[in-house]
Amino acid sequence: MNGLIFRLSKVRLAVSLTSIVLLGAGLAVAPGSPAAAAGEPYVALGDSYSSGVGTRSYINDGSECMRSTLAYPSLVAAAKSYSLNFRACSGAVVADVTNSQLSALSSSTRYVTISVGGNDAGFADVITECALPAWASDCAGAVAGAQNYIRNTLPASLGTLYSRIRSAAPSAKVVVVGYPKLFMGEDCNALTWFSPSDEAILNDTAVLLNNTTASRASAAGFSYVNPISRFTGHAVCDNPEWVNGLSNPIVESYHANTAGHRDGYTPLVSSPLTGASVTATPAVVAAAEATGPAQAAKQRKYAALDRHIEPKVFQPPTRERLEKLADQRGVDLDAWLATH
């Protein structure tokens, strides 16, 4: 089924001895090596688009946050030898970041990234509604509700959150990360029925969310990165796609995949964060994956906080739901399915 993701086998780096290069009084170390672990503190905040949902590889940290060593925070940290505290969590809304993630910040925090706002606007529920056939769906109504929230409620919430981030990490470079458009005019998945007009208004909502987030980030003095241009040509059903379509398991659906984090987000986010664009080479990816056990141990300390965060998952149309909706609307479901 289109949308399924297949991971390449892990690259193993054969290292006989740690290469030591004298640089004045310092030492050069490989990304992700033990000596690099004491690098500058980097805290990754936010939701599933930062935790790495969609990459199919997650650390065992005792939570449902689905944090991936293949997500851009881990790749950037490995490339730059930063000391990462990976607090981003699937399902997080602004209140979750405030209550469960900001405690990781301190006056010594050097770098911060954050993506949040999509769950506050109920985007998973909106996509769930819009995936239904037109006769069963109120896609326009669901989108209107999300856009109303983004325009009227989200700006103040983000403003307060960003103020708290600055207070907690006064010296940090903060980069706010936006969301890609999911669609580019087609739906090749057999079990969803996004029309071109549905896709257009969903993409418009992503643009509105990004514009709102960018405005509040600018007001806070933070950098903002918009991934839409970079992901153009790599949406659901594109070749290659950097955003999963309907996937198995379902939780992977409509999130950036491994390529999206490696080739999309990592160079985009790293440029304003570090001052230079990072390329996630095989060595960087291997170094990031090697940090998994240590990062899992670090995040288990926060497990009690993370358990309060509820994952927000797209729900594909089911036969049972379609039958109920067909009965309500007087539609012959079998006849309709025979022609669609």
C-alpha positions in Angstrom: 0.0 0.0 0.0 1.3 3.4 -0.9 2.3 5.3 2.2 4.1 2.3 3.8 7.6 3.2 4.8 10.6 0.8 4.5 13.7 1.6 6.5 17.1 0.9 5.2 19.2 -1.3 7.3 21.3 0.6 9.8 24.7 1.7 8.7 27.3 0.2 11.0 30.5 2.3 11.4 33.5 0.2 12.1 35.6 2.1 14.5 38.8 0.5 15.7 40.1 3.4 17.8 38.7 6.9 18.5 40.5 9.3 16.1 42.2 12.0 18.1 43.2 15.2 16.4 45.0 17.9 18.3 43.4 21.3 17.7 45.5 23.7 19.8 44.6 22.5 23.3 41.4 20.8 22.2 40.4 17.4 20.8 38.2 16.6 17.7 35.7 13.9 18.3 33.2 12.1 16.1 29.6 13.2 16.2 27.7 11.2 18.8 30.8 9.8 20.5 31.0 9.8 24.3 33.3 12.8 24.3 30.9 14.7 22.2 28.0 14.2 24.8 29.2 17.2 26.8 28.4 19.6 24.0 26.3 22.7 24.2 22.8 22.1 25.7 20.0 21.8 23.1 16.3 21.2 24.1 13.8 20.1 21.5 10.2 21.0 22.4 6.9 20.4 20.7 4.7 17.9 19.1 4.8 14.9 16.8 6.4 16.8 13.9 9.4 17.4 16.2 9.4 14.0 18.0 9.7 12.1 14.7 6.3 10.4 14.3 6.4 8.9 10.8 10.0 7.6 10.9 9.0 4.2 12.3 11.9 4.1 14.8 11.4 5.2 18.4 13.3 5.1 21.6 12.0 3.0 24.5 11.5 5.8 27.0 8.4 4.5 28.9 6.1 7.0 27.1 3.9 7.3 24.1 5.8 10.3 22.8 7.3 8.4 19.9 10.7 10.1 19.9 12.9 9.1 17.1 16.7 9.2 16.7 15.9 9.8 13.0 14.0 13.0 13.7 15.6 16.3 12.9 16.5 17.3 16.6 18.5 14.1 17.0 20.2 14.5 13.6 21.1 18.1 14.2 22.4 17.3 17.7 24.5 14.4 16.3 26.0 16.5 13.5 26.9 19.4 15.9 27.8 17.3 19.0 25.1 19.1 21.0 23.8 17.7 24.3 20.2 17.0 23.4 17.3 16.9 25.8 14.6 15.5 23.5 11.3 16.6 25.1 9.1 16.9 22.0 6.2 14.5 22.4 3.5 13.1 20.0 0.1 14.7 20.8 1.5 17.7 22.6 -0.5 20.9 22.6 0.6 24.3 23.9 -0.5 23.5 27.5 1.5 20.2 27.4 4.7 22.1 26.3 4.1 24.5 29.2 3.3 21.9 31.8 5.6 19.0 30.8 8.4 20.3 28.7 9.6 23.7 29.8 11.2 22.3 33.0 14.0 21.1 30.7 15.0 24.7 30.0 17.5 26.6 32.0 19.8 29.6 31.9 22.5 27.3 30.4 20.3 26.1 27.5 22.0 27.2 24.3 19.6 26.0 21.6 15.8 25.4 21.5 13.5 24.2 18.7 9.8 23.9 18.9 6.8 23.0 16.7 3.4 23.3 18.3 -0.1 24.5 17.3 -1.4 21.8 14.9 -2.9 19.7 17.7 -4.4 22.7 19.4 -6.3 23.4 16.2 -7.5 19.7 16.1 -5.7 18.9 12.9 -5.9 15.1 13.3 -9.7 15.3 13.7 -9.9 17.6 10.7 -8.0 15.2 8.5 -10.1 12.4 9.8 -13.3 14.2 8.7 -11.9 15.2 5.3 -10.8 11.7 4.5 -14.5 10.6 4.2 -16.3 10.6 0.9 -17.9 14.0 0.0 -21.4 12.7 0.7 -20.4 11.7 4.3 -18.1 14.5 5.2 -18.3 18.0 6.5 -14.7 18.8 5.6 -15.4 22.5 5.0 -17.0 22.8 8.5 -14.2 21.0 10.2 -11.6 23.2 8.4 -13.6 26.4 9.3 -13.5 25.4 13.0 -9.8 24.9 12.9 -9.1 28.1 11.1 -11.3 30.0 13.5 -9.2 28.6 16.4 -6.0 29.5 14.6 -7.1 33.1 14.0 -8.7 33.9 17.3 -7.3 31.7 20.1 -3.9 30.3 19.1 -2.0 33.7 18.8 -2.4 34.5 22.4 -1.5 31.0 23.5 1.7 31.0 21.4 2.6 34.5 22.7 2.4 33.4 26.3 4.3 30.1 25.6 7.1 31.9 23.7 7.4 34.4 26.5 7.8 31.6 29.0 10.5 29.9 26.8 12.5 33.1 26.7 12.2 33.6 30.5 13.3 30.0 31.1 16.2 30.1 28.6 17.2 33.7 28.3 20.4 33.1 26.4 19.1 30.4 24.0 18.8 30.6 20.2 15.2 29.7 19.6 13.9 28.4 16.3 10.2 27.9 15.8 9.4 25.2 13.1 6.3 25.2 10.9 4.4 22.5 9.1 4.5 21.3 5.5 1.5 21.1 3.1 0.3 17.5 3.1 -1.1 17.4 -0.4 -0.2 18.5 -4.0 -3.4 17.7 -5.8 -3.8 13.9 -5.7 -4.9 11.2 -3.3 -3.5 7.8 -4.3 -4.5 6.0 -1.1 -7.3 3.4 -1.7 -9.0 3.9 1.7 -9.3 7.8 1.8 -11.4 10.1 -0.3 -9.7 13.6 -0.2 -11.1 15.6 -3.1 -8.9 18.3 -4.7 -11.0 20.9 -3.0 -10.5 19.2 0.4 -6.8 19.1 -0.2 -6.7 22.8 -1.1 -8.5 24.0 2.0 -6.3 21.7 4.2 -3.2 23.2 2.6 -4.7 26.7 3.1 -5.0 25.8 6.8 -1.4 24.8 7.0 -0.5 28.1 5.5 -2.7 30.0 8.0 -1.1 28.0 10.9 2.4 28.8 9.6 1.6 32.5 9.1 0.2 32.8 12.6 3.1 30.9 14.2 5.6 33.0 12.3 4.0 36.2 13.4 4.1 35.2 17.1 7.7 33.9 16.7 8.8 37.2 15.2 7.2 39.2 18.0 9.1 37.1 20.5 12.4 37.6 18.8 12.6 34.0 17.7 13.7 32.6 14.3 11.0 30.9 12.2 11.4 28.3 9.5 8.6 27.4 7.0 9.0 24.0 5.4 6.4 24.4 2.7 8.8 25.4 -0.1 11.3 22.7 0.7 8.6 20.0 0.9 7.0 21.0 -2.4 7.2 18.0 -4.8 7.5 15.7 -1.8 3.9 15.7 -0.4 1.6 12.7 0.0 1.7 10.6 -3.2 4.6 12.5 -4.7 7.7 10.7 -5.8 9.6 10.7 -3.6 7.2 11.5 -0.8 8.6 13.0 2.4 5.2 13.0 4.0 3.4 9.7 4.6 0.0 9.0 3.2 -2.3 6.4 4.8 0.2 4.1 6.5 0.4 0.9 8.5 0.4 1.4 11.5 -2.1 4.3 11.2 -0.2 6.5 13.6 2.5 7.0 11.0 0.0 8.6 8.6 0.3 12.3 7.5 3.7 12.9 9.2 7.2 13.5 7.8 9.0 10.3 7.1 12.7 9.5 7.5 13.5 11.3 4.3 11.4 14.3 5.3 13.4 14.7 8.5 16.8 13.9 7.0 16.5 15.9 3.7 13.7 18.2 4.5 13.7 19.4 8.1 17.4 18.9 9.1 19.0 21.3 6.7 16.2 23.7 7.0 16.1 24.0 10.8 19.9 23.7 11.3 20.7 26.8 9.3 19.2 29.4 11.6 19.8 27.3 14.7 23.5 26.7 14.2 24.5 29.3 11.6 25.1 26.6 8.9 23.0 24.1 7.1 23.6 20.5 8.3 23.7 17.6 5.9 22.5 14.3 7.5 25.2 12.1 6.0 25.2 8.3 6.8 27.8 8.9 9.5 25.5 11.6 11.1 22.5 9.2 10.9 24.5 6.4 12.5 25.8 8.7 15.2 22.2 9.9 15.9 20.9 6.3 16.1 23.7 5.4 18.5 22.4 7.9 21.0 19.1 6.1 21.4 19.7 4.2 24.6 21.2 7.2 26.4 18.4 9.5 25.2 15.8 6.9 26.3 17.3 6.8 29.8 17.2 10.6 30.0 13.6 10.8 28.9 12.4 8.1 31.4 13.0 10.7 34.1 10.1 12.6 32.7 7.8 9.7 32.1 5.3 10.7 34.7 4.9 14.1 33.0 4.7 12.6 29.5 1.9 10.1 30.4 -0.5 13.0 30.6 0.0 13.8 26.9 -2.6 12.1 24.7 -1.5 11.2 21.2 -3.6 12.7 18.4 -4.1 10.1 15.7 -5.8 10.2 12.3 -8.7 7.7 12.1 -9.3 6.4 8.5 -12.8 5.7 7.2 -14.1 2.3 8.3 -16.8 0.2 6.8 -18.8 0.5 10.0 -18.7 4.2 10.1 -19.5 4.5 6.4 -22.5 2.2 6.8 -23.9 4.4 9.6 -23.4 7.6 7.6 -24.9 6.0 4.4 -28.0 5.0 6.4 -28.3 8.6 7.7 -27.9 10.1 4.3 -29.9 7.6 2.2 -26.9 6.4 0.3 -26.5 2.9 -1.2 -23.0 2.3 0.1 -22.4 -0.9 -1.9 -23.4 0.8 -5.1 -21.3 3.8 -4.4 -18.2 1.7 -3.5 -18.6 -0.2 -6.7 -18.0 2.9 -8.7 -15.3 4.5 -6.5 
